[in-house]
Amino acid sequence: MIQSAAQIAAHPEKPFTQIFDWPQLKGFYRLCNQEAATLKAIQTPHWNQTRQVMGQHPVVLILHDTTELDFTSHLALDGTGPIGDGHGRGFLQHNSLAVVPNPRQVLGLAYQQIELRREAPEHETASQRRSRERESKLWIRGIEATGRPPSGSQWVDVGDRGADIYEAMLASQNQGHAFVFRVAQDRQVWVDAKGETKKKLREYACSLASQGQDEVEISARGGRASRVAQVHLAATPVWIPAPTGTPRRQAQPVVAAWVIRIWEPDPPVGVEALEWILVTSVPTQTIVQIRERRDWYACRWMVEVYHDIEKNGCSEEDRRFENAARMTACLAILALVAVRIFQLRTALTSQPDAAATEVASADEIAVVKKWVEHRGRKRFTVRDFVRGVASLGGFLGRKGDGDPGVRTLWRGYQRLQDLLLGYRIHKNDVGNR
């Protein structure tokens, strides 16, 4: 499996028929066809290694998010479920990606789940719908599976609106984690520890007076231009009881939390104002603390970038197997390849001045050095290597260009693998003379 993954990592965007020769391809298909080749079996060593590294950092964010893998056009694939509006077919993939917030660094997947969305039975009653396992379980399982942090390390579960469920808050605290979730439910909360005063969460958050101002960088997305929003910030403590309908509700714990509101009072004309209402278990009173929690939540975009690398870089949705078990094994390998690419990109900002050997092999460094005409006048750093790889993908590195994007780096990485093949053939020929 390790050898197959390494070969796929060299050319992750290519069809397997272009990566493997015929005997290797048959071996890879046999691997994916093994009953033991489950997502858990393939990824557990990676999960364990990631969690071990997580324990070496004072603060680690676990970014939880679900994405849909679309195989609607793959008519021969058996075992898919409905996605999108119900007319598409594919899988749900829920990722728990571990990152260091400052400087931003990808540590790896702490856990991953691939699930089918179940068809809703015809004539299902409200009672039956409530008793059926919901997709919200993905968030809870993702939190519980990562385990407890060691002493001296704080692990923070970060999630968008889908994570805003009472059970996920409890799961996070039961694991010894903290959490930062974006509010989706306008639940009733207590504004004092005894519950003598109760208010709707959104209304209460919107009533808070500004404690200070700051900026939020909004990235370009879906045709939306990037911009910097001038925002106000505020926070206050709240207490969250179990929701109505919870069994033995009065006996359930009340979650002590802080609600944070980050809002843009004067957006540009024709632009939707930014507003984040967050709930966190981490005490948040000062403006410095509010800014830190805001920055934690802002890291959530990293899991979206990871999904983009999986789909557009590793071409996960273009793979062709005939049943869900085989496809899941293939996807489990590709998901780890995507982590490697993302780690390379974040290393450019997290450890730019470290030696290039921290992120690359000796052969990779030799080829990139030759490409950028590095003549040994100085140390060859992570920055030198990553920007050199990006230049293979068309990055010009002009003044004002900034750092290369993921896709430019991706193209360069593919070209590097082709150059490596020629380099190694030449090196072997020289060595055999």
VOPAMI-411588 format. One record per residue (C-alpha): residue number from 1; residue in one letter; z, x, y. Coordinates in pm, whole numbers, plus 50000, padded with zeros to 5 digits. Example, Ala and Ser with C-alpha at 12.3 -4.5 7.8 and 13.67 -1.06 7.14 Angstrom:
<atoms>
<atom 1; A; <50780; 51230; 49550>>,
<atom 2; S; <50714; 51367; 49894>>,
</atoms>
This chain:
<atoms>
<atom 1; M; <50000; 50000; 50000>>,
<atom 2; I; <50087; 50283; 50241>>,
<atom 3; Q; <49748; 50446; 50186>>,
<atom 4; S; <49565; 50116; 50242>>,
<atom 5; A; <49763; 50046; 50558>>,
<atom 6; A; <49684; 50394; 50692>>,
<atom 7; Q; <49311; 50342; 50635>>,
<atom 8; I; <49320; 50001; 50803>>,
<atom 9; A; <49514; 50151; 51095>>,
<atom 10; A; <49229; 50395; 51151>>,
<atom 11; H; <48979; 50111; 51202>>,
<atom 12; P; <49180; 49788; 51229>>,
<atom 13; E; <48902; 49588; 51395>>,
<atom 14; K; <48646; 49653; 51120>>,
<atom 15; P; <48576; 49446; 50808>>,
<atom 16; F; <48742; 49587; 50498>>,
<atom 17; T; <48398; 49659; 50349>>,
<atom 18; Q; <48347; 49915; 50626>>,
<atom 19; I; <48691; 50070; 50582>>,
<atom 20; F; <48707; 50116; 50204>>,
<atom 21; D; <48456; 50238; 49949>>,
<atom 22; W; <48402; 50005; 49651>>,
<atom 23; P; <48683; 50139; 49424>>,
<atom 24; Q; <48925; 50144; 49717>>,
<atom 25; L; <48822; 49792; 49820>>,
<atom 26; K; <48884; 49660; 49469>>,
<atom 27; G; <49223; 49829; 49471>>,
<atom 28; F; <49313; 49674; 49806>>,
<atom 29; Y; <49211; 49328; 49684>>,
<atom 30; R; <49416; 49377; 49367>>,
<atom 31; L; <49714; 49472; 49583>>,
<atom 32; C; <49683; 49154; 49790>>,
<atom 33; N; <49643; 48949; 49471>>,
<atom 34; Q; <49972; 49064; 49317>>,
<atom 35; E; <50243; 48798; 49302>>,
<atom 36; A; <50488; 49063; 49420>>,
<atom 37; A; <50277; 49133; 49733>>,
<atom 38; T; <50466; 48891; 49954>>,
<atom 39; L; <50525; 48928; 50325>>,
<atom 40; K; <50890; 49007; 50257>>,
<atom 41; A; <50811; 49275; 49998>>,
<atom 42; I; <50553; 49443; 50222>>,
<atom 43; Q; <50747; 49434; 50548>>,
<atom 44; T; <51111; 49477; 50442>>,
<atom 45; P; <51104; 49859; 50468>>,
<atom 46; H; <50967; 49825; 50821>>,
<atom 47; W; <51229; 49562; 50914>>,
<atom 48; N; <51509; 49783; 50784>>,
<atom 49; Q; <51378; 50087; 50972>>,
<atom 50; T; <51342; 49884; 51292>>,
<atom 51; R; <51697; 49749; 51269>>,
<atom 52; Q; <51832; 50099; 51209>>,
<atom 53; V; <51659; 50225; 51524>>,
<atom 54; M; <51779; 49916; 51717>>,
<atom 55; G; <52138; 50019; 51648>>,
<atom 56; Q; <52079; 50348; 51831>>,
<atom 57; H; <52019; 50179; 52168>>,
<atom 58; P; <52282; 50020; 52395>>,
<atom 59; V; <52065; 49712; 52467>>,
<atom 60; V; <51780; 49576; 52255>>,
<atom 61; L; <51588; 49256; 52319>>,
<atom 62; I; <51462; 49059; 52019>>,
<atom 63; L; <51163; 48864; 52147>>,
<atom 64; H; <51109; 48553; 51936>>,
<atom 65; D; <50786; 48355; 51956>>,
<atom 66; T; <50549; 48150; 51742>>,
<atom 67; T; <50171; 48184; 51746>>,
<atom 68; E; <49900; 48001; 51555>>,
<atom 69; L; <49657; 48188; 51332>>,
<atom 70; D; <49333; 47991; 51333>>,
<atom 71; F; <49127; 47984; 51012>>,
<atom 72; T; <48948; 47656; 51082>>,
<atom 73; S; <48605; 47815; 51028>>,
<atom 74; H; <48712; 47970; 50696>>,
<atom 75; L; <48631; 47668; 50481>>,
<atom 76; A; <48694; 47846; 50151>>,
<atom 77; L; <49055; 47935; 50234>>,
<atom 78; D; <49295; 47720; 50033>>,
<atom 79; G; <49654; 47652; 50138>>,
<atom 80; T; <49633; 47621; 50517>>,
<atom 81; G; <49806; 47360; 50731>>,
<atom 82; P; <49723; 47176; 51053>>,
<atom 83; I; <49734; 47365; 51383>>,
<atom 84; G; <49663; 47279; 51746>>,
<atom 85; D; <49591; 46909; 51791>>,
<atom 86; G; <49589; 46862; 51413>>,
<atom 87; H; <49217; 46912; 51363>>,
<atom 88; G; <49236; 47291; 51319>>,
<atom 89; R; <49357; 47470; 51005>>,
<atom 90; G; <49564; 47783; 50973>>,
<atom 91; F; <49919; 47920; 50971>>,
<atom 92; L; <50216; 47952; 51202>>,
<atom 93; Q; <50336; 48307; 51252>>,
<atom 94; H; <50681; 48353; 51404>>,
<atom 95; N; <50760; 48705; 51522>>,
<atom 96; S; <51090; 48867; 51612>>,
<atom 97; L; <50980; 49178; 51801>>,
<atom 98; A; <51245; 49433; 51897>>,
<atom 99; V; <51201; 49612; 52230>>,
<atom 100; V; <51407; 49827; 52465>>,
<atom 101; P; <51401; 49671; 52814>>,
<atom 102; N; <51429; 49981; 53030>>,
<atom 103; P; <51207; 50170; 53002>>,
<atom 104; R; <51010; 49918; 52799>>,
<atom 105; Q; <50955; 50045; 52447>>,
<atom 106; V; <50846; 49869; 52127>>,
<atom 107; L; <51076; 49948; 51834>>,
<atom 108; G; <50906; 49725; 51575>>,
<atom 109; L; <50932; 49392; 51402>>,
<atom 110; A; <51289; 49295; 51320>>,
<atom 111; Y; <51153; 49001; 51120>>,
<atom 112; Q; <50837; 48796; 51069>>,
<atom 113; Q; <50764; 48455; 50916>>,
<atom 114; I; <50436; 48293; 50815>>,
<atom 115; E; <50469; 47919; 50761>>,
<atom 116; L; <50259; 47609; 50711>>,
<atom 117; R; <50289; 47320; 50950>>,
<atom 118; R; <50346; 47019; 50727>>,
<atom 119; E; <50135; 46709; 50756>>,
<atom 120; A; <50343; 46421; 50893>>,
<atom 121; P; <50358; 46150; 50623>>,
<atom 122; E; <50191; 45821; 50706>>,
<atom 123; H; <50428; 45547; 50825>>,
<atom 124; E; <50712; 45799; 50864>>,
<atom 125; T; <51023; 45639; 51013>>,
<atom 126; A; <51229; 45797; 51290>>,
<atom 127; S; <51510; 45861; 51041>>,
<atom 128; Q; <51274; 46034; 50799>>,
<atom 129; R; <51130; 46246; 51081>>,
<atom 130; R; <51478; 46363; 51181>>,
<atom 131; S; <51565; 46457; 50822>>,
<atom 132; R; <51242; 46655; 50771>>,
<atom 133; E; <51271; 47030; 50831>>,
<atom 134; R; <51148; 47102; 51183>>,
<atom 135; E; <50960; 47400; 51320>>,
<atom 136; S; <51269; 47482; 51527>>,
<atom 137; K; <51409; 47630; 51204>>,
<atom 138; L; <51176; 47927; 51260>>,
<atom 139; W; <51381; 48032; 51561>>,
<atom 140; I; <51710; 48000; 51374>>,
<atom 141; R; <51585; 48190; 51069>>,
<atom 142; G; <51442; 48463; 51293>>,
<atom 143; I; <51778; 48508; 51465>>,
<atom 144; E; <51983; 48501; 51146>>,
<atom 145; A; <51754; 48739; 50953>>,
<atom 146; T; <51795; 49028; 51195>>,
<atom 147; G; <52163; 49065; 51107>>,
<atom 148; R; <52455; 49188; 51312>>,
<atom 149; P; <52434; 49479; 51558>>,
<atom 150; P; <52653; 49785; 51507>>,
<atom 151; S; <52936; 49863; 51745>>,
<atom 152; G; <52811; 49987; 52080>>,
<atom 153; S; <52475; 49809; 52063>>,
<atom 154; Q; <52401; 49472; 52224>>,
<atom 155; W; <52116; 49268; 52072>>,
<atom 156; V; <51983; 48989; 52291>>,
<atom 157; D; <51770; 48706; 52151>>,
<atom 158; V; <51503; 48612; 52405>>,
<atom 159; G; <51292; 48300; 52375>>,
<atom 160; D; <51071; 48063; 52570>>,
<atom 161; R; <51123; 47686; 52581>>,
<atom 162; G; <51089; 47648; 52203>>,
<atom 163; A; <51414; 47840; 52156>>,
<atom 164; D; <51615; 47603; 52374>>,
<atom 165; I; <51811; 47436; 52095>>,
<atom 166; Y; <52186; 47420; 52046>>,
<atom 167; E; <52160; 47546; 51686>>,
<atom 168; A; <51973; 47860; 51799>>,
<atom 169; M; <52249; 47934; 52051>>,
<atom 170; L; <52509; 47903; 51775>>,
<atom 171; A; <52305; 48116; 51535>>,
<atom 172; S; <52276; 48390; 51797>>,
<atom 173; Q; <52648; 48394; 51868>>,
<atom 174; N; <52737; 48377; 51497>>,
<atom 175; Q; <52534; 48695; 51443>>,
<atom 176; G; <52715; 48873; 51724>>,
<atom 177; H; <52406; 48858; 51946>>,
<atom 178; A; <52364; 48742; 52304>>,
<atom 179; F; <52081; 48511; 52409>>,
<atom 180; V; <51852; 48435; 52704>>,
<atom 181; F; <51642; 48119; 52657>>,
<atom 182; R; <51421; 47931; 52898>>,
<atom 183; V; <51543; 47576; 52945>>,
<atom 184; A; <51328; 47297; 52802>>,
<atom 185; Q; <51583; 47019; 52749>>,
<atom 186; D; <51748; 46851; 53043>>,
<atom 187; R; <52068; 46820; 52843>>,
<atom 188; Q; <52405; 46710; 52973>>,
<atom 189; V; <52639; 47004; 53030>>,
<atom 190; W; <52995; 47051; 53139>>,
<atom 191; V; <53052; 47224; 53470>>,
<atom 192; D; <53415; 47298; 53384>>,
<atom 193; A; <53569; 47430; 53063>>,
<atom 194; K; <53749; 47101; 52982>>,
<atom 195; G; <53444; 46882; 53023>>,
<atom 196; E; <53596; 46672; 53297>>,
<atom 197; T; <53276; 46691; 53504>>,
<atom 198; K; <52935; 46654; 53343>>,
<atom 199; K; <52588; 46694; 53493>>,
<atom 200; K; <52225; 46714; 53389>>,
<atom 201; L; <52135; 47080; 53351>>,
<atom 202; R; <51813; 47086; 53555>>,
<atom 203; E; <51957; 46884; 53839>>,
<atom 204; Y; <52263; 47108; 53846>>,
<atom 205; A; <52052; 47427; 53843>>,
<atom 206; C; <51835; 47299; 54128>>,
<atom 207; S; <52145; 47225; 54337>>,
<atom 208; L; <52261; 47587; 54333>>,
<atom 209; A; <52253; 47780; 54659>>,
<atom 210; S; <52052; 48101; 54667>>,
<atom 211; Q; <52254; 48416; 54599>>,
<atom 212; G; <51975; 48650; 54702>>,
<atom 213; Q; <51605; 48717; 54703>>,
<atom 214; D; <51373; 48935; 54497>>,
<atom 215; E; <51021; 48961; 54356>>,
<atom 216; V; <50864; 48863; 54025>>,
<atom 217; E; <50535; 49014; 53912>>,
<atom 218; I; <50308; 48746; 53762>>,
<atom 219; S; <50039; 48888; 53536>>,
<atom 220; A; <49682; 48762; 53522>>,
<atom 221; R; <49630; 48504; 53249>>,
<atom 222; G; <49377; 48236; 53160>>,
<atom 223; G; <49175; 48288; 53476>>,
<atom 224; R; <49488; 48310; 53690>>,
<atom 225; A; <49496; 48613; 53919>>,
<atom 226; S; <49795; 48847; 53910>>,
<atom 227; R; <50032; 48827; 54205>>,
<atom 228; V; <50386; 48901; 54321>>,
<atom 229; A; <50609; 48599; 54383>>,
<atom 230; Q; <50887; 48610; 54644>>,
<atom 231; V; <51175; 48431; 54474>>,
<atom 232; H; <51535; 48320; 54523>>,
<atom 233; L; <51799; 48365; 54253>>,
<atom 234; A; <52118; 48178; 54163>>,
<atom 235; A; <52352; 48145; 53865>>,
<atom 236; T; <52668; 47959; 53762>>,
<atom 237; P; <52870; 47902; 53443>>,
<atom 238; V; <52816; 47594; 53225>>,
<atom 239; W; <52948; 47471; 52891>>,
<atom 240; I; <52704; 47326; 52637>>,
<atom 241; P; <52842; 47075; 52383>>,
<atom 242; A; <52666; 46979; 52061>>,
<atom 243; P; <52389; 46726; 52129>>,
<atom 244; T; <52418; 46357; 52052>>,
<atom 245; G; <52341; 46290; 51687>>,
<atom 246; T; <52494; 46614; 51559>>,
<atom 247; P; <52709; 46545; 51249>>,
<atom 248; R; <53081; 46569; 51331>>,
<atom 249; R; <52980; 46635; 51689>>,
<atom 250; Q; <53332; 46647; 51833>>,
<atom 251; A; <53429; 46921; 51588>>,
<atom 252; Q; <53136; 47146; 51682>>,
<atom 253; P; <53193; 47441; 51916>>,
<atom 254; V; <53111; 47418; 52285>>,
<atom 255; V; <52886; 47708; 52390>>,
<atom 256; A; <53003; 47889; 52702>>,
<atom 257; A; <52696; 47998; 52897>>,
<atom 258; W; <52548; 48065; 53240>>,
<atom 259; V; <52251; 47883; 53388>>,
<atom 260; I; <52015; 48092; 53602>>,
<atom 261; R; <51753; 47957; 53838>>,
<atom 262; I; <51471; 48176; 53972>>,
<atom 263; W; <51239; 47989; 54204>>,
<atom 264; E; <50961; 48045; 54456>>,
<atom 265; P; <51020; 47827; 54765>>,
<atom 266; D; <50692; 47911; 54943>>,
<atom 267; P; <50406; 47973; 54700>>,
<atom 268; P; <50054; 48048; 54829>>,
<atom 269; V; <49844; 47744; 54912>>,
<atom 270; G; <49694; 47590; 54600>>,
<atom 271; V; <49913; 47796; 54365>>,
<atom 272; E; <50183; 47647; 54142>>,
<atom 273; A; <50528; 47771; 54240>>,
<atom 274; L; <50712; 47990; 53993>>,
<atom 275; E; <51035; 47845; 53858>>,
<atom 276; W; <51239; 47976; 53568>>,
<atom 277; I; <51557; 47800; 53461>>,
<atom 278; L; <51728; 48014; 53201>>,
<atom 279; V; <52044; 47979; 52996>>,
<atom 280; T; <52227; 48287; 52873>>,
<atom 281; S; <52546; 48373; 52689>>,
<atom 282; V; <52587; 48694; 52891>>,
<atom 283; P; <52823; 48663; 53191>>,
<atom 284; T; <52603; 48642; 53500>>,
<atom 285; Q; <52776; 48630; 53836>>,
<atom 286; T; <52642; 48899; 54068>>,
<atom 287; I; <52291; 48936; 54204>>,
<atom 288; V; <52254; 49259; 54007>>,
<atom 289; Q; <52337; 49074; 53684>>,
<atom 290; I; <52093; 48793; 53769>>,
<atom 291; R; <51816; 49046; 53823>>,
<atom 292; E; <51887; 49212; 53491>>,
<atom 293; R; <51874; 48881; 53301>>,
<atom 294; R; <51550; 48797; 53487>>,
<atom 295; D; <51402; 49130; 53378>>,
<atom 296; W; <51508; 49064; 53019>>,
<atom 297; Y; <51327; 48733; 53019>>,
<atom 298; A; <51024; 48890; 53188>>,
<atom 299; C; <50991; 49121; 52886>>,
<atom 300; R; <50887; 48814; 52687>>,
<atom 301; W; <50524; 48879; 52783>>,
<atom 302; M; <50536; 49175; 52543>>,
<atom 303; V; <50535; 48950; 52237>>,
<atom 304; E; <50230; 48773; 52378>>,
<atom 305; V; <50056; 49110; 52415>>,
<atom 306; Y; <50150; 49181; 52054>>,
<atom 307; H; <49985; 48855; 51944>>,
<atom 308; D; <49671; 48955; 52134>>,
<atom 309; I; <49663; 49293; 51959>>,
<atom 310; E; <49697; 49122; 51621>>,
<atom 311; K; <49419; 48873; 51683>>,
<atom 312; N; <49171; 49064; 51899>>,
<atom 313; G; <49249; 49418; 51791>>,
<atom 314; C; <49325; 49378; 51422>>,
<atom 315; S; <49089; 49078; 51393>>,
<atom 316; E; <49344; 48893; 51179>>,
<atom 317; E; <49162; 48559; 51209>>,
<atom 318; D; <48833; 48713; 51087>>,
<atom 319; R; <48970; 48816; 50747>>,
<atom 320; R; <48838; 48635; 50442>>,
<atom 321; F; <49046; 48558; 50134>>,
<atom 322; E; <49032; 48245; 49923>>,
<atom 323; N; <49399; 48150; 49906>>,
<atom 324; A; <49703; 48159; 50131>>,
<atom 325; A; <49901; 48408; 49919>>,
<atom 326; R; <49629; 48673; 49939>>,
<atom 327; M; <49577; 48611; 50308>>,
<atom 328; T; <49950; 48640; 50378>>,
<atom 329; A; <49965; 48982; 50210>>,
<atom 330; C; <49673; 49100; 50419>>,
<atom 331; L; <49826; 48963; 50740>>,
<atom 332; A; <50158; 49134; 50662>>,
<atom 333; I; <49984; 49473; 50658>>,
<atom 334; L; <49778; 49406; 50970>>,
<atom 335; A; <50090; 49298; 51161>>,
<atom 336; L; <50242; 49642; 51108>>,
<atom 337; V; <49920; 49812; 51220>>,
<atom 338; A; <49941; 49609; 51544>>,
<atom 339; V; <50295; 49738; 51599>>,
<atom 340; R; <50166; 50097; 51581>>,
<atom 341; I; <49904; 50033; 51849>>,
<atom 342; F; <50154; 49863; 52078>>,
<atom 343; Q; <50404; 50147; 52035>>,
<atom 344; L; <50140; 50396; 52143>>,
<atom 345; R; <50076; 50199; 52462>>,
<atom 346; T; <50440; 50157; 52559>>,
<atom 347; A; <50510; 50525; 52492>>,
<atom 348; L; <50298; 50598; 52798>>,
<atom 349; T; <50568; 50452; 53022>>,
<atom 350; S; <50881; 50496; 52807>>,
<atom 351; Q; <50842; 50867; 52728>>,
<atom 352; P; <50542; 51003; 52921>>,
<atom 353; D; <50671; 51357; 52950>>,
<atom 354; A; <50771; 51399; 52586>>,
<atom 355; A; <50563; 51622; 52363>>,
<atom 356; A; <50252; 51450; 52222>>,
<atom 357; T; <50381; 51526; 51873>>,
<atom 358; E; <50624; 51235; 51924>>,
<atom 359; V; <50337; 50986; 51891>>,
<atom 360; A; <50043; 51167; 51727>>,
<atom 361; S; <49946; 51391; 51436>>,
<atom 362; A; <49836; 51753; 51479>>,
<atom 363; D; <49472; 51662; 51405>>,
<atom 364; E; <49475; 51375; 51656>>,
<atom 365; I; <49617; 51605; 51922>>,
<atom 366; A; <49358; 51874; 51847>>,
<atom 367; V; <49068; 51630; 51885>>,
<atom 368; V; <49198; 51474; 52207>>,
<atom 369; K; <49272; 51815; 52354>>,
<atom 370; K; <48912; 51917; 52290>>,
<atom 371; W; <48784; 51593; 52441>>,
<atom 372; V; <48980; 51628; 52765>>,
<atom 373; E; <48921; 52005; 52775>>,
<atom 374; H; <49290; 52083; 52775>>,
<atom 375; R; <49310; 52463; 52763>>,
<atom 376; G; <49678; 52508; 52698>>,
<atom 377; R; <49771; 52567; 53061>>,
<atom 378; K; <50065; 52331; 53021>>,
<atom 379; R; <50250; 52125; 52763>>,
<atom 380; F; <50041; 51851; 52607>>,
<atom 381; T; <50250; 51541; 52665>>,
<atom 382; V; <50249; 51179; 52551>>,
<atom 383; R; <50086; 51090; 52883>>,
<atom 384; D; <49810; 51347; 52827>>,
<atom 385; F; <49745; 51219; 52476>>,
<atom 386; V; <49747; 50846; 52552>>,
<atom 387; R; <49530; 50881; 52863>>,
<atom 388; G; <49295; 51104; 52664>>,
<atom 389; V; <49264; 50840; 52394>>,
<atom 390; A; <49204; 50576; 52661>>,
<atom 391; S; <48927; 50789; 52813>>,
<atom 392; L; <48749; 50767; 52478>>,
<atom 393; G; <48751; 50392; 52534>>,
<atom 394; G; <48606; 50411; 52883>>,
<atom 395; F; <48916; 50470; 53096>>,
<atom 396; L; <48813; 50676; 53399>>,
<atom 397; G; <49159; 50776; 53519>>,
<atom 398; R; <49063; 50766; 53885>>,
<atom 399; K; <49321; 50774; 54159>>,
<atom 400; G; <49454; 50420; 54190>>,
<atom 401; D; <49342; 50314; 53842>>,
<atom 402; G; <49698; 50295; 53710>>,
<atom 403; D; <49769; 50313; 53339>>,
<atom 404; P; <49505; 50210; 53084>>,
<atom 405; G; <49522; 49860; 52938>>,
<atom 406; V; <49575; 49775; 52575>>,
<atom 407; R; <49211; 49691; 52506>>,
<atom 408; T; <49077; 50010; 52663>>,
<atom 409; L; <49328; 50208; 52461>>,
<atom 410; W; <49225; 50012; 52154>>,
<atom 411; R; <48856; 50106; 52193>>,
<atom 412; G; <48953; 50468; 52242>>,
<atom 413; Y; <49170; 50463; 51933>>,
<atom 414; Q; <48876; 50344; 51722>>,
<atom 415; R; <48651; 50618; 51857>>,
<atom 416; L; <48921; 50876; 51796>>,
<atom 417; Q; <48925; 50785; 51427>>,
<atom 418; D; <48549; 50850; 51402>>,
<atom 419; L; <48591; 51188; 51571>>,
<atom 420; L; <48881; 51268; 51339>>,
<atom 421; L; <48663; 51212; 51036>>,
<atom 422; G; <48410; 51470; 51159>>,
<atom 423; Y; <48686; 51709; 51261>>,
<atom 424; R; <48850; 51699; 50919>>,
<atom 425; I; <48520; 51743; 50735>>,
<atom 426; H; <48444; 52049; 50947>>,
<atom 427; K; <48795; 52187; 50897>>,
<atom 428; N; <48768; 52145; 50519>>,
<atom 429; D; <48427; 52315; 50515>>,
<atom 430; V; <48562; 52611; 50710>>,
<atom 431; G; <48864; 52633; 50483>>,
<atom 432; N; <48648; 52637; 50169>>,
<atom 433; R; <48423; 52922; 50282>>,
</atoms>
